Amino acid sequence: MAGKLKITLKKSTIRQKSDVKATVRSLGLGKLNSSVVHDDNSSIRGMIARCSHLLTVEEAK
């Protein structure tokens, strides 16, 4: 779990609960198809699990 993760927002946060919207924003994602790279750690993994139905995740190089 020491690598990096590339996280991309693939679905809209419209009609999602406010806590899911807040989690997506705190990951640094705003618009559709925007991507961020984060360290692979347990807190980021928990945030991804919270809103996994909206995201795609892949290992970054």
C-alpha positions, 0 to 999 in steps of 0.5 A: 500500500505504499504506491499512488492512486489515480482517482477519476470522477466518472459520475455526477454527484447530483442526487447524492447525499451531502456526505458523499458530495463532501467526500468527493470534494475532499478528495479534490474532485470537482468536475466530471472526468477530473483526476487526482493522484493521492498516496495509497493509505487507509484514509484515502481507501476509506474515502474511495469506498464511501463513494466508489459508485462514482469513481474509477481508481487505478494505480498511478506510476 
